[in-house]
């Protein structure tokens, strides 16, 4: 019978999420939570193989890419609006 962890899955996921935050390491998170850094690292490896976690990561990356694309499209729209306004002013000017 496999040994059951004394930590819940949610606790492990939160520890891994914290370790992935900028400025944090497995060691710092482990120290803050009273764990070894190896435990946090092994949880990260274990959870990264989890299909649900992988799907969430893929969706997050897709969301970031879409946000970048929206930003580019908004900038392009702004440039086109300014160019259209400039052209209208130029054609309305008496020569």
MARBA-3410 file (N, C-alpha, C, O; in Angstrom, 1 decimal):
95
0.8,-1.2,0.0,0.0,0.0,0.0,0.9,1.2,0.0,1.8,1.4,0.8 ~ 0.7,2.2,-1.0,1.5,3.4,-1.0,1.3,4.3,0.2,0.2,4.4,0.7 ~ 2.4,4.9,0.6,2.3,5.8,1.7,1.5,7.1,1.3,1.8,7.7,0.3 ~ 0.6,7.5,2.2,-0.2,8.7,1.9,0.6,9.9,2.5,1.1,9.9,3.6 ~ 0.6,11.0,1.7,1.2,12.2,2.1,0.4,12.9,3.3,-0.8,12.8,3.3
1.2,13.5,4.2,0.4,14.2,5.2,0.0,15.6,4.8,-0.7,16.3,5.5 ~ 0.4,16.0,3.5,0.0,17.3,3.0,-1.0,17.1,1.9,-1.0,16.1,1.1 ~ -2.0,18.0,1.9,-3.1,17.9,0.9,-2.6,18.3,-0.5,-1.5,19.0,-0.6 ~ -3.3,17.9,-1.5,-2.9,18.3,-2.9,-2.9,19.8,-3.0,-2.1,20.4,-3.7 ~ -3.9,20.4,-2.4,-4.0,21.9,-2.5,-2.8,22.6,-1.9,-2.3,23.5,-2.4
-2.4,22.0,-0.7,-1.2,22.6,-0.1,0.0,22.4,-1.0,0.8,23.4,-1.2 ~ 0.2,21.3,-1.6,1.3,21.1,-2.5,1.2,22.0,-3.7,2.3,22.6,-4.1 ~ 0.1,22.1,-4.3,-0.1,23.0,-5.5,0.2,24.5,-5.1,0.8,25.2,-5.9 ~ -0.2,24.9,-3.9,0.1,26.3,-3.5,1.6,26.5,-3.3,2.1,27.5,-3.6 ~ 2.2,25.5,-2.7,3.7,25.6,-2.5,4.4,25.7,-3.8,5.3,26.5,-3.9
4.0,24.9,-4.8,4.6,25.0,-6.1,4.3,26.3,-6.8,5.2,26.9,-7.4 ~ 3.1,26.8,-6.6,2.7,28.0,-7.2,3.5,29.2,-6.6,4.0,30.0,-7.4 ~ 3.7,29.1,-5.3,4.6,30.1,-4.7,6.0,30.1,-5.2,6.7,31.1,-5.4 ~ 6.5,28.9,-5.4,7.9,28.7,-5.8,8.1,29.3,-7.2,9.2,29.6,-7.6 ~ 7.0,29.4,-8.0,7.1,29.9,-9.4,6.9,31.4,-9.5,7.1,31.9,-10.6
6.7,32.0,-8.4,6.5,33.5,-8.3,7.9,34.1,-8.5,8.9,33.5,-8.0 ~ 8.0,35.3,-9.1,9.3,36.0,-9.3,9.9,36.2,-7.9,9.2,36.7,-7.0 ~ 11.2,36.0,-7.8,11.9,36.3,-6.5,11.8,35.1,-5.5,12.4,35.2,-4.4 ~ 11.1,34.0,-5.8,11.0,32.9,-4.9,11.7,31.7,-5.5,11.8,31.5,-6.7 ~ 12.2,30.9,-4.6,12.9,29.6,-5.0,12.3,28.5,-4.2,11.5,28.7,-3.3
12.6,27.3,-4.6,12.2,26.1,-3.8,12.7,26.2,-2.4,12.0,25.9,-1.4 ~ 13.9,26.7,-2.3,14.5,26.8,-0.9,13.8,27.8,-0.1,13.5,27.6,1.1 ~ 13.5,29.0,-0.6,12.8,30.0,0.2,11.4,29.6,0.5,10.9,29.9,1.6 ~ 10.7,29.0,-0.4,9.3,28.6,-0.1,9.3,27.5,0.9,8.5,27.4,1.8 ~ 10.3,26.5,0.7,10.4,25.4,1.7,10.7,26.0,3.1,10.1,25.5,4.1
11.6,26.9,3.2,11.9,27.5,4.5,10.7,28.2,5.1,10.4,28.1,6.3 ~ 9.9,29.0,4.3,8.7,29.7,4.8,7.7,28.7,5.3,7.0,29.0,6.2 ~ 7.5,27.6,4.6,6.5,26.6,4.9,6.9,25.5,5.9,6.2,24.6,6.3 ~ 8.2,25.5,6.3,8.7,24.5,7.1,8.9,23.2,6.5,8.7,22.1,7.0 ~ 9.3,23.2,5.2,9.6,22.0,4.4,11.0,22.0,3.9,11.7,23.0,4.0
11.4,20.9,3.3,12.7,20.9,2.7,12.5,21.4,1.2,11.4,21.3,0.7 ~ 13.5,22.0,0.7,13.4,22.5,-0.7,13.2,21.3,-1.7,12.6,21.5,-2.7 ~ 13.7,20.1,-1.3,13.6,19.0,-2.1,12.1,18.5,-2.2,11.7,18.0,-3.3 ~ 11.4,18.7,-1.1,10.0,18.3,-1.1,9.2,19.2,-2.1,8.4,18.7,-2.9 ~ 9.5,20.5,-2.1,8.8,21.4,-3.0,9.2,21.1,-4.4,8.4,21.2,-5.3
10.5,20.9,-4.6,11.0,20.5,-6.0,10.3,19.3,-6.5,9.9,19.2,-7.7 ~ 10.2,18.2,-5.7,9.6,17.0,-6.1,8.1,17.1,-6.4,7.6,16.5,-7.3 ~ 7.5,18.0,-5.6,6.1,18.3,-5.9,5.9,19.0,-7.2,5.0,18.7,-8.0 ~ 6.8,19.9,-7.5,6.8,20.6,-8.8,6.9,19.7,-9.9,6.2,19.8,-10.9 ~ 7.8,18.7,-9.8,8.0,17.7,-10.9,6.8,16.9,-11.0,6.3,16.6,-12.1
6.3,16.4,-9.9,5.1,15.5,-9.9,3.9,16.3,-10.5,3.1,15.7,-11.3 ~ 3.7,17.5,-10.1,2.5,18.2,-10.5,2.6,18.7,-12.0,1.6,18.8,-12.7 ~ 3.8,18.9,-12.5,4.0,19.3,-13.8,3.6,18.2,-14.8,3.3,18.4,-16.0 ~ 3.7,17.0,-14.3,3.3,15.8,-15.2,1.8,15.6,-15.2,1.3,14.8,-16.0 ~ 1.1,16.3,-14.3,-0.3,16.1,-14.1,-1.0,16.8,-15.3,-0.8,17.9,-15.6
-1.9,16.0,-16.0,-2.5,16.6,-17.2,-3.4,17.8,-16.9,-3.5,18.7,-17.8 ~ -4.0,17.9,-15.8,-4.8,19.1,-15.4,-3.9,20.3,-15.3,-4.3,21.4,-15.7 ~ -2.8,20.1,-14.6,-1.8,21.2,-14.5,-1.3,21.6,-15.8,-1.1,22.8,-16.1 ~ -1.0,20.7,-16.6,-0.4,21.0,-18.0,-1.5,21.7,-18.8,-1.1,22.7,-19.5 ~ -2.7,21.3,-18.7,-3.8,22.0,-19.4,-3.9,23.5,-18.9,-4.1,24.4,-19.7
-3.9,23.6,-17.6,-3.9,25.0,-17.1,-2.8,25.8,-17.5,-2.9,27.0,-17.8 ~ -1.6,25.2,-17.6,-0.4,26.0,-18.0,-0.5,26.3,-19.5,-0.2,27.5,-19.9 ~ -1.0,25.4,-20.3,-1.2,25.7,-21.7,-2.2,26.8,-21.9,-2.0,27.7,-22.8 ~ -3.3,26.8,-21.2,-4.3,27.8,-21.3,-3.8,29.2,-20.8,-4.1,30.2,-21.4 ~ -2.9,29.2,-19.8,-2.3,30.4,-19.3,-1.4,31.0,-20.4,-1.4,32.2,-20.6
-0.6,30.1,-21.0,0.3,30.6,-22.1,-0.5,31.2,-23.3,-0.1,32.2,-23.9 ~ -1.6,30.5,-23.6,-2.5,31.0,-24.7,-3.1,32.3,-24.3,-3.2,33.2,-25.2 ~ -3.5,32.5,-23.1,-4.1,33.7,-22.6,-3.0,34.9,-22.7,-3.4,36.0,-23.2 ~ -1.8,34.6,-22.3,-0.8,35.6,-22.5,-0.5,36.0,-23.9,-0.4,37.2,-24.2 ~ -0.5,35.0,-24.8,-0.3,35.3,-26.2,-1.5,36.1,-26.8,-1.3,37.0,-27.6
-2.7,35.8,-26.4,-3.8,36.5,-26.8,-3.8,38.0,-26.3,-4.2,38.9,-27.0 ~ -3.4,38.2,-25.1,-3.3,39.5,-24.5,-2.3,40.3,-25.3,-2.5,41.5,-25.6 ~ -1.1,39.7,-25.6,-0.1,40.4,-26.5,-0.7,40.8,-27.8,-0.5,41.9,-28.3 ~ -1.4,39.9,-28.4,-2.0,40.1,-29.7,-3.1,41.3,-29.7,-3.1,42.1,-30.5 ~ -3.9,41.3,-28.6,-4.9,42.3,-28.4,-4.1,43.7,-28.3,-4.6,44.7,-28.9
-3.0,43.7,-27.6,-2.3,45.0,-27.4,-1.8,45.5,-28.8,-1.9,46.7,-29.1 ~ -1.2,44.6,-29.6,-0.7,44.9,-30.9,-1.9,45.5,-31.8,-1.7,46.5,-32.4 ~ -3.0,44.8,-31.8,-4.2,45.2,-32.6,-4.7,46.5,-32.1,-5.1,47.3,-33.0 ~ -4.7,46.8,-30.8,-5.2,48.1,-30.3,-4.3,49.2,-30.8,-4.7,50.3,-31.1 ~ -2.9,48.9,-30.7,-2.0,49.9,-31.2,-2.1,50.2,-32.7,-2.1,51.3,-33.1
-2.4,49.1,-33.5,-2.6,49.3,-34.9,-3.8,50.1,-35.2,-3.8,50.9,-36.1 ~ -4.9,49.8,-34.5,-6.1,50.5,-34.6,-6.0,52.0,-34.3,-6.5,52.9,-35.0 ~ -5.2,52.3,-33.3,-5.0,53.7,-32.9,-4.2,54.4,-34.0,-4.5,55.5,-34.3 ~ -3.2,53.7,-34.5,-2.4,54.3,-35.6,-3.3,54.6,-36.8,-3.2,55.7,-37.4 ~ -4.1,53.6,-37.2,-5.0,53.8,-38.3,-6.0,54.9,-38.1,-6.3,55.7,-39.0
-6.5,55.1,-36.9,-7.5,56.1,-36.6,-6.8,57.5,-36.7,-7.4,58.4,-37.3 ~ -5.6,57.6,-36.2,-4.8,58.9,-36.3,-4.5,59.2,-37.8,-4.6,60.3,-38.2 ~ -4.2,58.2,-38.6,-3.9,58.4,-40.0,-5.1,58.8,-40.7,-5.1,59.7,-41.6 ~ -6.3,58.2,-40.4,-7.5,58.6,-41.1,-7.9,60.0,-40.7,-8.3,60.8,-41.6 ~ -7.7,60.4,-39.5,-8.0,61.8,-39.0,-7.1,62.8,-39.7,-7.5,63.8,-40.1
-5.9,62.4,-39.9,-4.9,63.3,-40.6,-5.3,63.5,-42.0,-5.2,64.6,-42.6 ~ -5.7,62.3,-42.7,-6.0,62.4,-44.1,-7.3,63.3,-44.3,-7.4,64.0,-45.2 ~ -8.3,63.2,-43.4,-9.5,64.0,-43.5,-9.1,65.5,-43.4,-9.6,66.3,-44.1 ~ -8.2,65.8,-42.4,-7.8,67.2,-42.2,-7.1,67.7,-43.5,-7.3,68.8,-43.9 ~ -6.3,66.9,-44.1,-5.5,67.3,-45.3,-6.4,67.5,-46.5,-6.2,68.4,-47.2
-7.4,66.7,-46.6,-8.3,66.8,-47.8,-9.3,68.0,-47.6,-9.8,68.5,-48.6 ~ -9.6,68.4,-46.4,-10.5,69.5,-46.1,-9.8,70.9,-46.2,-10.5,71.9,-46.3 ~ -8.5,70.9,-46.2,-7.8,72.1,-46.2,-7.9,72.8,-47.5,-7.7,72.2,-48.6 ~ -8.1,74.1,-47.6,-8.1,74.8,-48.9,-6.7,74.9,-49.4,-5.7,75.1,-48.6 ~ -6.6,74.8,-50.7,-5.2,74.8,-51.2,-4.8,76.1,-51.8,-3.7,76.3,-52.3
END
